[in-house]
Amino acid sequence: MNTAEFVDYRSLPPGSHIEVETRNRQYHIEYLGGDEVRISGHPEYCPTPVEGELQGSSDRLGIIEPGLIGTGRHLNFLMPDRRPVTTSKVIKVRVEKPM
């Protein structure tokens, strides 16, 4: 897996795996294409993989940068019921592209 400061997930091929370490959690994301993902890592919202929609990452003011996941920012995604989730600050992002 490659570590990056910023990841433009829309440029990744479907089937890529993204690991996002935040201050409080470790999220595992399977990129399905567009903004669609399978995500897990939160004990209440997604303890097992659920299909969701990535929105990008936001700064301390809550302004979302669509398509990007960046360190020092907050990951933003929608649950299957369209409920928004904003994580604690991202510490590390790793990407593994499919073979």
C-alpha positions in Angstrom: 0.0 0.0 0.0 1.2 3.5 -0.9 0.8 6.3 1.7 -0.2 9.7 0.5 -1.0 13.1 1.9 -3.9 13.6 -0.4 -5.8 11.1 -2.5 -8.1 11.9 -5.5 -10.2 8.9 -5.1 -12.1 9.6 -8.4 -8.9 8.9 -10.3 -8.6 5.4 -8.8 -9.7 2.3 -10.6 -12.8 0.5 -9.1 -11.6 -2.2 -6.7 -9.0 0.0 -5.1 -8.7 -0.2 -1.3 -8.3 2.9 0.7 -7.3 2.8 4.4 -8.0 6.0 6.3 -6.6 6.4 9.8 -8.3 9.2 11.8 -7.6 10.3 15.4 -10.3 7.9 16.6 -10.8 5.2 14.1 -9.4 3.1 11.2 -11.7 3.1 8.1 -11.5 0.5 5.4 -12.9 1.6 2.0 -13.4 -0.4 -1.1 -13.8 2.0 -4.0 -16.6 1.0 -6.4 -16.4 4.0 -8.8 -17.7 7.6 -8.9 -18.5 8.4 -5.3 -19.7 4.9 -4.4 -17.8 2.8 -1.8 -18.1 0.0 0.7 -16.9 1.4 4.0 -16.4 0.0 7.5 -14.6 1.0 10.7 -17.1 2.8 12.9 -18.5 0.6 15.6 -22.0 2.2 15.4 -22.4 3.4 11.8 -20.5 0.8 9.8 -18.9 -2.0 11.9 -19.1 -4.2 8.8 -18.9 -3.0 5.2 -21.9 -1.0 4.0 -22.4 0.7 0.8 -22.1 4.4 1.1 -21.1 7.6 -0.8 -17.9 9.5 -0.3 -18.3 13.2 -0.3 -14.6 14.1 0.1 -12.9 15.8 3.0 -13.5 19.0 4.9 -11.4 21.6 6.5 -11.9 23.0 10.0 -14.7 25.3 8.7 -16.6 22.3 7.3 -15.9 23.2 3.6 -15.9 20.0 1.7 -13.3 19.3 -1.1 -15.2 16.8 -3.3 -13.2 13.8 -4.6 -10.3 14.3 -2.1 -9.2 12.6 1.1 -6.5 14.5 2.8 -4.5 14.4 6.0 -5.4 17.0 8.5 -8.9 17.1 7.1 -12.1 15.3 8.0 -13.5 12.4 5.9 -17.1 13.0 4.9 -19.4 10.2 3.7 -23.1 9.3 3.5 -24.5 6.2 5.0 -27.0 4.0 3.0 -29.9 6.0 4.5 -28.2 9.2 3.3 -27.2 10.2 6.9 -24.0 12.3 6.7 -20.9 11.3 8.7 -17.9 13.5 9.4 -14.9 11.8 11.0 -12.2 13.1 13.3 -9.1 14.4 11.6 -7.4 12.2 9.1 -3.9 11.2 10.2 -2.9 8.8 7.4 -4.2 7.7 4.0 -3.0 4.5 2.2 -4.1 3.2 -1.2 -3.8 -0.2 -2.8 -4.8 -0.5 -6.4 -6.1 -3.8 -7.8 -3.7 -6.0 -9.7 
